[in-house]
């Protein structure tokens, strides 16, 4: 058993199963590159068999990322496994992650298979996958609620067939830390060939204990791989949070005694990138990456921190990517200073042309607000990445009028496939009028299921970041827009969501 804890990131697969969090191929590649800078050990890039779009994303990431193992999920059948292997051909290190449910409830109600049928299919799947790639991970879905005797039998068999990692998911977030840790420990003690594979944990956060359960699986159970996501992104209440697990193991090395390969200085940039790509805002009091994670309001706390930081801080903010200097640039700042700040923030642009385009947007923003914060830079870089790709709907300009006692009006100009159009409407407020003005021309018929506003930095000069979630014909998408004018940000977010609705990429739900 190694003393290193393997960090398996599934933001691009399990995290993407959050309603509205689906990403484009290029968005997935940008996040994968950030995960590579973070030095994540394994990147689960997607579920190659679920759609052509996911296959292409896995393939692109496998052909681009060199330092991490690239993994694709697959159900326990030859078709899925072959598709995964094909997508992973260009990877330096490839892993196929195959799964089948083993709990009585799932076998009877979902699979409609007998335990013996599941046992045979698990064996055959691993045997088939092992002939295609060397690195095979097997997950008994809903493993924690499975009969231990049956689970031991399945795990022993798949290890004999060549599984190199055994992952035991708490698929529905039912576990309690002590019980889950002992569950993993008992399995490892009872399976005769348990030492032939690395044991892994995959916990969901339905009861708010995904991180605690994962760490118990490591400390009590002896697992040496944790499956997690940036910001704890994931369906329902989310997954185990990468930043929390990593910083817990790093900060309490005296207790865990484990090594990590993660470069923690890139954690914040990864968090911001995932948040801005998916539209899932990070709560201010979120551990490690929340805006208040290193803030001190109490006078006693402030006094203590000023005298000695470790009185109230167990981690250094700089170690996870926070800057000691809040205000970084202004309208007189040059291109080199801007480029240097991007590097300090862990942002890597594709080319000099991309840097120039981002710098132009920075200058435009600096003319509108006097103080440019790190958060502003990350937001405009994210917007620049999106704007590089041809979109059906593109914002041009907006004018609106609102007055006490009068019904607000808005007029918006945007392009549809490169051709300018104009929409006007009244509404209950300026935002409502602006979005109705867009709909007066587009007529999408989409239902808005979420409208959220977040201040990017902490002043009235702050850019507003708006998230709009739309639903139409069973599809749920998020759109994100940022601008110092919150009405403009709302229009940008709405158009962004409409662009995603127009995308024909299909999603198929995978493992929970």
N, C-alpha and C positions, 0 to 999 in steps of 0.2 A: 504494500500500500504506500502510495506516494504521500509526501508531506505538502504537496501543492494542491490547492483547491482549483478545480477547473471551472471557469465561468462560461456557461452555455447561454448565449443570448437568443431569445426567441421573439424579440420585438417585431421582426419582419414576418413572423408566422402567427404565433399565438396572440401577440399584441395587436396584430392587424385584424383579428376577429372581433374587436370592439365595434359596435354599430357605428358606421360612419368613418372608421379609421382606415379603410382600405387605401392603399398608396399606389401611385403609378410606378412603372418600372424604374424610371429615372429617380424618383423620390426614394425608392428602396436602395438604389445604388449609392446615393448620397449618404444615407444613414449607414449603410454597410461600410463605406469608407471611414466614417466617423468612428464606427465600432472597431475598425482596424487600427485607427490611431489610439483608441482606448486600450488596445491590445487584448481584446476579448479572445478567448481561446477557441470557441466554436460559435459560428453564426448560423442559426437556422434561417435560411434565406426565404423559405416558403414551402408550399405544398405543390410540387411541380405538376401533379396529375389533376389538380383542381380546375385549372383553366389554362388556355394558351398564354394569357398574360402572366400568370404566376410561373409557368414554365420558362418563359423568356426572362423573367426577373431572376430566377434561380440561375439560369444559364449565364446571364450577363455578370452576376455577382461572382459566380464560380470562375469565369474567365478573367475577372478583374482583380479580385482580392487575392493577395499572395501569402499573407502572414497567418491568417486564421484558417481553421478547418471549416469548410462550407458544407452545410447539412441541408437535406431536403426531407420533409416528412412524407410518409406513404402509408396507406392502409396495407394490411397484410394480404396483399394479392399480387400476382405476377405483373399485371398491367401497371399498377401504381409504382411498383418497385422498378420496373424497366424504364418508366418515364422519368423517375428520379435519377436513375443512373445515367440516362442520356443527358439530362440537364447538367449533371455534375462532371461531365467528361473533361472539361477544361480546368478543373480545380487542382491546385497543388496538393491539397489534402481533402478528400471527399468522404462524407459520411451519409449513409442512408439510415433514417430513423423510422422504423416500422412499428406499428401498434395494432393491438386488437383488445377489445374489452374483455375483462376476466371476472367482473363481479356478477353474481347470480342475477341481479336486477337487469344489468345491461345485456347479459347473454340471452335472457328470456325475452325481455321486452323490446330491445333494440335490434340485436343481431338475429334473434329467433334461431339460435344455435345451441346445441348441447355442449356441456363442458368438454366432452371428448372431441367434438368437431373443432372447438376453439383451440384445444391443445394441439391437434394435428395441423391446423392452419398456421398457428404461431411457428411451429417447427419448420414447416415447408417454406414459409415466408423468409425466415432468417437464412435457411439453407440456400434459397434462390438468390437472396441479396448478397450473401457471402461469396457467391461466384462472380459477382459484378464489381464489388468494392471490398476492401479489407476491413474498413471501419464500419461496424454495424451496431446501432443502438436499438434496443427493444424496449417498448413500454407496454405494460399491461394496463390499459385504460381503466380508470376507476379502481386502481390497484389497492388503495387503502381500504376500500369497502369490499374487497374480495376475500374469499375463504383462504386463510393462510396455507392450509394443506395443499389446495389446488394451485395456489400461487407459487409455492415452492416447487411443485412438480413442473409447472410451465417454465419457470426461470431456469431450473436445472437443465431442462431439455434444450432451451434456446441457447444457453451457454455452450452446450455440447455441439450445437449446430454452427457456432462461430460468433455469437453476439459478444461484442467487446465492451459494451456499456449496458447496464441494466438500470432503467429509470423507473421509479415507483411513484406514479402521480397520485396526488390528492386532488382528483379532477374537479370535485365539487366544493372544495374548501371546508371539509367536514372535520379535519383532524385537529387534535390538541397537541401542543409541542411535546410534552413528555411521552404521550401515547404514540405519537408518530415516530419519534426518535427510537423508542423501544421496538416498534413494529419493524423498522428497517434493520435494527440490530438483530432481532429474532430471525428475520429472513436470511440475513447473512450467515448466522450461526447454523441454520438448519439446511441451507442449500450446500451440498457437498463440494461443488466446484465454484463456490462464490468468489474465491480468490482469483479466478481466471478472468474476471470482468471488473471494470470500475463501476461503482454504484452511484446512482444519481437521484436527486430529488426534484420534484416539479409540483409546486404547491400553489393553489389558488387562494384568493383573499376574501372569500365570502364571509368569514367571521373575523376578518381583520388580523389573521395570524399567519399569513403566508411566509413572511420573513422569519418569524419565530419558529414556525414548523420546519422551514428549510434548515435553519441553523441547528435545530435539535436533531434533524436527520444527519447533519454533519458531525456534531459533537457526540451525541449518544449513539447514533446508528452507524457512524463510520463512513458515510457517503463522502465521496471526493469530487463530485460534480454537482453544481447548483444550476438549475434552469430558471431564468429570470428575464425580466424586461426592463427597459429604460422607463423610469417614472412609474413602474408597476403597471404599465399599460396592459389591458386585456379585457376580454368579455366579462360581463357581470361586474363584480367588484375588482377585477383585475388579477394580475399575477404577482409573484414575488418580485420585489423591487431590486434591481441590480445595484443601484447606488447604496441602498441601505445594507444589503448583504456584504458588499465589498468593504464599505467603511466600518461595519461591525467587526469583520474579521481583521481588518488592518488596525483599527483602533484598539481592539482587545486581543492583540496577538499573544498577550500573556496567558489568555484563557484558551484560545483556539489552537495556537501553535502551528499555524499553517502559512505557507507562502502563497502569494498572489502574483500573477503576471500583469495585472492591470495597471495602466498609467492613469492614476486617479485625477491628474490635472485636466483631463479631457472629459470628465463626468458632466460638468455643467453645460458645456457646449453640446454634448450628446442629448442632454435633457431638453435644452432649448430647441434643438433641431427637431426632435421627435414631437415636442409640444406644438411647434409652429407648423409642422407638416400635417399632423393629424387634427389639429384644432382642439386637442384635449389640454385645457389649461392646468398648469401645476398650482395646487393650492399653496397659499403663502406660508402656511405652517408645515409644509411637507419636509420631512427630514432630509438633510444634505442639500437638496436643490431648491427648496422653497425660498421665496424672497425674504422670509423672516428667519431662516435657518441659523443665521449668525448675527441676528439683530438683538439688541438688549435695550428694553424700554425701562426696566426698573432702575431707579437711581442707585440702589445698593449694588446691582449687577454691573452697571456701567462703571462705578467706582472700582469694583474689583477687577474688571477686565482691563481698565486703564493701568492699574498697579501691576497686575500679572495676568496675562491672558488665560492661563490654565485654571484660574479660579472658577471660571464659568464656561470655558470652551475646551471641549475634549478633542476637537479636531481643529486644524488650521483651515480657514476659509480658502486660502490660496491653494491648498493641497487638492481641492476638488474643482478648482478653476475660477473661483470668485476673485475679482480684482480688488485690491486695496483702494484703488482710485475709482470712485464712482463716475466722475465727469472725465471723459477721456479725450474728446476731440471737439472742435468747433469749426466754423466756416472758413477760418484762416489756415486750418490744418492742410498739409500737403498730402500727395498721393503716397509717399513713402511712409509717413506716419500712419496713414490709414491701413496700408498693407501690413505694417508691423503690428498694428492692433489686431488685425484679422488673425495673424499668426499666434499672438498671445491668447486669443480667444479660442484657438484650436480650429479655426475655419480654414479650409483649404479650397481655393478656387481652382477650376479646371484649367484656366489659361490666363495669360495677361489680358486678353480681350475681356474676359469675365471680370477681372479685377477692375479694369477701366470702366466697365458698365456699372459695376457696383459703386465705384468711386463717384461717378456722375450722379447716381441716385443719392449718395451721401451728401454731395454738395447741394443738391436740390432740397434735401431735408434740412441741411444746416442753414439755408436761407430762410426757413420757416420757423425754426426753433433754435434758440441760442446755445443750448447745452445738449450735447449728444452723449447718450449713455451707452454702455455695452449692450443693453437690451435693445436699443434702437438699431445698433449696427447689426446685431443678429437678426432682427426682424427684416431689415431692408435686404440683407443677403439672402434670406429665405425667400422674400418676394422676388428678388432678382432671379433666383434659380427657377422659380415658377414661370416668370415672364419670358424666359429664354425659349420656351416651347410654345408652338403654335396652339392657340386656344380659340375656340369658336367665338366666345364672348370676351371682349376686352374693354375695360373702362377707359373713357376719354375725359369727360368733364361732367360736373353736376352743379346745378344752382337750385336753391330752395328758399322759400320764404315762410316764416312762421311768426305769428303775432298773437298776443293774448286776445282771446275772444274771436279770433279768425281761424278758419280751417287751413292748416299748413298745405303748401303746394310745393311740388318738386318737378324739375325738368332735368333729364339725364341724357347724355350722349354716350353711346358705346358702339363698338363695331361688332358686326356679325359676319364671320368669315371674311374680315377685312373691309367690309362696307359699313360706313357710318349710318347709324339710325338714331332716332330721337324718341324718347317716351316722356309723357307728362301725366301727372296724376295728383289728386288730393289724398290726404290720409289723416289718421288720428294724431300724428306727430310727424316731424320731418323725416325720420327714418322710415316710418310706415309709408309716407308719401313717395319716398325715393324708391323703395322696393316695389311698390305698386306701379310706379312709372316704368320700371324694368319689365314687370309682368305684362303691362299693357301692350308691349310689343312681342315679348317672347311667348306668352301664353303657355307656360310649361305645365300648369296644373299641379305643380308640386306642393306638398303640405310642409309648412315649416314646423319642425318639432323641437327646435332649440334656437334661441338667440342669446348670445352671451357676449358681454363687453369686459375687457380686461385692460387696465392701464399698464403699459409696458414698463414705465418707470414712475417714480412717485411724486409727480407734481402736476399742476394744471397745464403745464406745457407738454405733458407726456403724450406720446402717440397712443391712440386707442387701438387695441387689437380685438377685432370682432370675429366671433365664430358663429356661422349659420349652419344649421343642420336641416337638410331637406329630405323628404321621403316621397317617392313616386314609384308606383307599380312594384312595391316590395323592396326597392333599392333605398338605402340610407347612405347619404354622403355628407361630409363636412366641407365647408368652404371657409377660408380664413382671409381676412384683409386687415391691413394696418395703415393708419394715416393719422396725422395730428387732428384732422377733422373727423369726428366720430361718424358723421353721416356718410362721408366719402368712404371711410373704412367699412361701413355696413354695406354700401353698394358693391365695393370690391369683393367682400366676402360672399355676397349673394351671387355675383357673377361667377366667382370661383366654384361655388357649389353647383351652379348650373352647368359649368364646363364638365364637372365630374359626372353629373347625371347623363351628359351626352356620351360619355365614355362607354364603350360596349363591353368592357372587361367584366367577366362574370366571376363571382366568388362562390366557392363551395365550402361550407363549414367543415372543419377538420376536427382534430382532437381537442377536447376541452381542457 
